[in-house]
Amino acid sequence: MRASSVLPAGTWSGHVDEVFIDFDRRHRRRIVLTTEAGAEVLIDLAQAARLRDGDGLALDGGGVVRVRARPEKLLEIHAHDEGDLVRIAWHLGNRHLPVQLLGDRIRIRADHVIAEMIEGLGGHVDEIDAAFDPEAGAYAAGAGHRHHGHDHDHDHD
């Protein structure tokens, strides 16, 4: 099977199979994946795309394979007040960590050093297994990525 286009989540219905993909492998132009039914599907896009949970891979011969975000070990962060949560979010961003914003909670990849920092800032951390779909970033444009013009060989602290 070959898929050469992505259908955004919510714009299609019905699927012939599913693929579970972790966050690191969901930004792709070309990759072969194994579906839940054991078939291979070649994703062969004109440009790299960020695949999101619920997107559809339109098969060249007809049909759709649904993209599912594979659960990963994450930390779910919450705080007693919004100010503490905003301060925690700032510190996470200052470290250039991918974050998933969920209103009154933030998710990041599991990291015991960062968990200790969060607790030191007054936050609370729960270890969970869940799909990780972090923010694309302010400088991401569509499927591409533009950088903000300086090297990361320095410390933001």
C-alpha positions in Angstrom: 0.0 0.0 0.0 1.2 3.5 -0.7 -0.1 6.8 0.7 0.8 10.1 -1.0 -1.5 12.5 0.9 -2.6 13.2 4.4 -6.2 13.9 5.3 -6.5 16.1 8.4 -8.4 14.7 11.4 -12.1 15.4 11.2 -12.2 15.8 7.4 -12.7 12.1 6.5 -14.6 9.0 7.8 -14.1 5.3 7.6 -10.7 3.6 7.5 -9.4 0.2 6.3 -6.6 0.0 9.0 -4.6 1.9 11.5 -0.9 2.7 12.3 0.3 3.6 15.8 3.2 6.0 15.6 5.1 7.7 18.5 5.9 11.4 18.4 9.4 11.1 17.1 8.2 9.3 14.0 5.2 11.4 13.2 7.0 14.2 11.3 7.8 12.4 8.0 8.0 12.6 4.3 8.8 9.0 3.5 8.7 5.9 5.7 7.3 2.4 5.7 5.1 1.5 8.6 3.3 -1.7 9.6 -0.4 -1.4 10.2 -2.3 -3.1 13.0 -3.5 -5.7 10.6 0.2 -6.5 9.7 0.2 -4.9 6.2 3.0 -2.5 5.2 2.1 1.0 4.0 4.6 3.4 2.4 4.1 7.0 3.3 5.5 8.9 0.3 4.6 12.6 0.6 5.9 15.5 -1.6 6.9 17.3 1.6 7.5 16.3 5.2 4.3 16.5 7.2 3.5 16.5 10.9 1.1 13.6 11.3 -1.4 14.0 14.1 -3.6 11.5 15.9 -6.8 11.1 13.8 -5.2 12.1 10.5 -5.8 9.8 7.6 -3.3 8.4 5.1 -5.1 8.4 1.7 -4.1 5.2 -0.1 -3.4 5.6 -3.8 -5.7 2.6 -4.6 -8.5 3.9 -2.4 -9.2 3.7 1.3 -7.7 5.4 4.3 -5.3 4.3 7.0 -5.9 6.1 10.3 -2.9 7.6 12.2 -3.0 6.9 15.9 -0.5 8.5 18.4 1.3 5.6 20.2 1.1 6.1 24.0 4.4 7.1 25.5 5.8 7.6 29.1 4.9 11.2 29.9 4.7 13.6 32.9 1.4 15.4 33.4 1.9 18.6 35.2 -0.5 20.7 37.2 -0.3 23.4 39.8 -2.5 24.9 42.5 -2.9 28.2 40.6 -2.5 29.5 37.0 0.4 31.7 37.9 2.5 28.7 39.0 1.5 26.8 35.9 2.5 29.7 33.6 5.9 30.0 35.4 6.4 26.2 35.0 5.5 26.5 31.3 8.0 29.4 30.9 10.8 27.2 32.4 9.9 24.3 30.2 10.0 26.6 27.1 13.3 28.1 28.2 14.7 24.5 28.0 13.3 24.1 24.5 11.3 21.0 25.6 8.4 19.9 23.5 5.2 20.5 25.5 1.5 19.6 25.1 -0.8 22.3 26.5 -4.1 21.0 27.9 -5.6 24.0 29.5 -5.0 23.4 33.2 -2.3 20.8 32.6 0.9 20.4 30.6 2.4 17.2 29.3 6.0 16.5 28.6 8.1 13.4 28.1 9.1 11.6 31.3 12.3 13.1 32.7 13.1 12.7 36.5 15.4 15.8 36.5 12.6 18.0 35.0 10.1 16.5 37.4 12.2 17.6 40.4 12.5 21.1 38.9 8.7 21.3 38.5 8.1 20.2 42.0 10.6 22.8 43.2 8.5 25.4 41.3 5.4 24.4 43.2 4.0 22.1 40.5 2.7 18.5 40.8 3.7 15.7 38.5 1.9 12.5 37.6 3.6 9.8 35.5 1.2 8.6 32.7 1.2 6.6 29.5 -0.7 8.7 26.9 -0.5 10.0 23.3 2.0 12.9 23.0 1.0 15.7 20.6 3.1 18.7 21.6 2.8 22.2 20.2 4.4 22.7 16.8 6.1 25.9 17.8 5.7 29.5 16.9 8.2 29.3 14.1 6.8 26.2 12.5 5.1 27.0 9.2 2.8 24.3 7.9 4.8 21.1 7.5 8.2 22.9 7.5 10.2 24.4 10.3 11.7 27.9 10.4 14.2 28.7 13.1 14.3 32.0 15.0 17.8 33.0 14.0 20.2 32.1 16.8 22.2 29.1 17.8 21.3 26.9 20.7 24.9 26.5 21.8 24.2 28.8 24.7 22.4 28.7 28.0 19.1 30.5 28.4 19.1 30.3 32.2 
